[in-house]
Amino acid sequence: MKKGDKLPKLFQDPTIQSWMNTFDDFFKEPFANLLPAQSFRVDLYETDVAFIVEAELPGVTKDQIKVEPLGDGLRISIESKSYEEERNDKQKFYKQERSYSSTSRIIKLPYHFSMENVKGKYANGILEIKIPKDDRIQEDSSYLPID
């Protein structure tokens, strides 16, 4: 290694650098690769009066989103279908493409809730769902008497 060289020659090899970049990427965002490729990011936080679920859904239209209650949680689903057709009779060219994709996430909450006052809005690629704490469904925590 010459004086002034910052890395030994071994580390200047493109294969080794690619391998090292993989480690760099992991430490920049360690859990990004654990989500499925078609998944989306979800944040859940709590205020004094509600639980707020925020889902990042860039490029998705409101019609593609479905929110389903699951007792103590929500399922956010996205379904996308497209159909494209090109035709040029003069050049005898024809192309037809179809695509379908769907993904969903289940968000668990610390209690069961009623959907009666739950509010959802979608703007600028962010779905926000507010679940009022007052709408908790109290589960019967009493024990069954045994005779």
C-alpha positions as CSV (number, residue, x, y, z in Angstrom):
1,M,0.0,0.0,0.0
2,K,1.4,3.4,-1.0
3,K,1.5,6.3,1.3
4,G,-1.7,8.3,0.7
5,D,-3.8,5.3,-0.4
6,K,-6.9,5.2,1.8
7,L,-7.8,1.5,1.3
8,P,-5.7,-1.6,0.7
9,K,-5.9,-2.9,-2.9
10,L,-8.1,-5.8,-1.8
11,F,-10.9,-3.3,-0.9
12,Q,-10.7,-1.5,-4.2
13,D,-11.8,-4.6,-6.1
14,P,-15.4,-4.0,-7.5
15,T,-16.7,-7.3,-6.2
16,I,-15.5,-6.6,-2.6
17,Q,-16.8,-3.0,-2.8
18,S,-20.3,-4.4,-3.9
19,W,-20.2,-6.7,-1.0
20,M,-19.3,-3.9,1.4
21,N,-22.0,-1.7,0.0
22,T,-24.6,-4.4,0.9
23,F,-23.5,-4.0,4.6
24,D,-23.6,-0.2,4.3
25,D,-27.2,-0.4,2.9
26,F,-28.2,-2.7,5.8
27,F,-27.0,-0.3,8.4
28,K,-28.6,2.7,6.7
29,E,-32.0,1.0,6.8
30,P,-31.7,-2.3,8.6
31,F,-35.2,-3.7,8.3
32,A,-36.3,-2.4,4.9
33,N,-35.4,-5.7,3.3
34,L,-37.5,-7.7,5.7
35,L,-40.7,-6.3,4.3
36,P,-42.1,-8.0,1.2
37,A,-41.2,-6.2,-2.0
38,Q,-44.8,-5.3,-2.6
39,S,-45.5,-4.1,1.0
40,F,-45.9,-0.6,2.3
41,R,-44.9,1.3,5.4
42,V,-47.3,1.8,8.2
43,D,-47.0,3.9,11.4
44,L,-49.2,3.5,14.4
45,Y,-49.2,6.1,17.1
46,E,-51.5,7.2,20.0
47,T,-52.9,10.5,21.1
48,D,-55.0,11.2,24.2
49,V,-58.2,10.5,22.3
50,A,-57.4,8.2,19.4
51,F,-55.0,5.7,17.8
52,I,-53.8,6.9,14.4
53,V,-52.7,4.6,11.6
54,E,-50.8,6.1,8.7
55,A,-49.9,4.1,5.7
56,E,-47.6,5.3,2.9
57,L,-49.3,4.4,-0.4
58,P,-47.6,6.5,-3.2
59,G,-49.0,6.1,-6.6
60,V,-52.2,4.4,-5.3
61,T,-55.7,5.7,-6.1
62,K,-58.4,5.9,-3.4
63,D,-60.4,3.3,-5.3
64,Q,-57.6,0.7,-5.0
65,I,-57.7,0.9,-1.1
66,K,-59.8,-1.3,1.2
67,V,-59.8,-1.1,5.0
68,E,-61.4,-4.1,6.8
69,P,-61.9,-4.3,10.6
70,L,-60.6,-7.5,12.2
71,G,-61.8,-7.3,15.9
72,D,-58.6,-6.0,17.4
73,G,-57.0,-4.7,14.2
74,L,-57.3,-3.6,10.7
75,R,-56.4,-5.0,7.3
76,I,-55.3,-2.5,4.7
77,S,-55.4,-4.0,1.2
78,I,-54.4,-2.5,-2.1
79,E,-55.4,-4.1,-5.4
80,S,-54.2,-2.8,-8.7
81,K,-55.4,-4.0,-12.2
82,S,-54.4,-2.6,-15.5
83,Y,-55.0,-3.4,-19.1
84,E,-53.1,-1.8,-22.0
85,E,-53.6,-2.4,-25.7
86,E,-51.8,-1.0,-28.7
87,R,-52.6,-1.7,-32.3
88,N,-51.2,-0.5,-35.6
89,D,-52.8,-2.2,-38.5
90,K,-50.6,-0.5,-41.0
91,Q,-47.4,-2.1,-39.6
92,K,-49.3,-5.2,-38.4
93,F,-48.4,-4.5,-34.9
94,Y,-50.4,-5.6,-31.9
95,K,-49.5,-5.5,-28.2
96,Q,-51.7,-6.4,-25.3
97,E,-50.6,-6.2,-21.6
98,R,-52.4,-7.0,-18.4
99,S,-51.2,-6.8,-14.9
100,Y,-52.6,-7.5,-11.5
101,S,-51.0,-6.9,-8.1
102,S,-52.3,-6.9,-4.5
103,T,-50.8,-6.5,-1.1
104,S,-52.1,-6.1,2.4
105,R,-50.9,-5.4,5.9
106,I,-52.6,-6.2,9.2
107,I,-52.3,-3.7,12.0
108,K,-53.0,-5.0,15.5
109,L,-54.4,-2.6,18.1
110,P,-54.4,-3.1,21.9
111,Y,-58.1,-3.5,22.1
112,H,-61.3,-4.4,20.0
113,F,-63.1,-1.4,18.7
114,S,-66.3,-0.4,16.9
115,M,-66.0,0.9,13.3
116,E,-68.9,3.4,14.0
117,N,-66.8,6.5,14.5
118,V,-63.6,5.4,12.7
119,K,-62.5,8.0,10.1
120,G,-60.2,7.5,7.1
121,K,-58.8,10.0,4.7
122,Y,-56.4,9.6,1.8
123,A,-54.3,12.5,0.5
124,N,-50.9,12.9,-1.1
125,G,-50.1,9.2,-0.9
126,I,-50.9,8.9,2.8
127,L,-53.8,7.0,4.2
128,E,-54.7,8.2,7.7
129,I,-57.2,6.3,9.9
130,K,-58.3,7.6,13.3
131,I,-59.7,5.2,15.8
132,P,-61.3,6.9,18.8
133,K,-60.4,5.4,22.1
134,D,-64.0,6.0,23.3
135,D,-65.2,3.3,20.9
136,R,-63.4,0.5,22.6
137,I,-65.4,-2.7,23.0
138,Q,-64.9,-3.9,26.5
139,E,-64.2,-7.6,26.6
140,D,-65.8,-9.6,29.3
141,S,-62.9,-10.3,31.6
142,S,-64.9,-12.2,34.2
143,Y,-64.3,-15.9,34.7
144,L,-66.8,-18.6,34.0
145,P,-68.2,-20.0,37.3
146,I,-67.7,-23.8,37.5
147,D,-70.3,-25.9,39.3
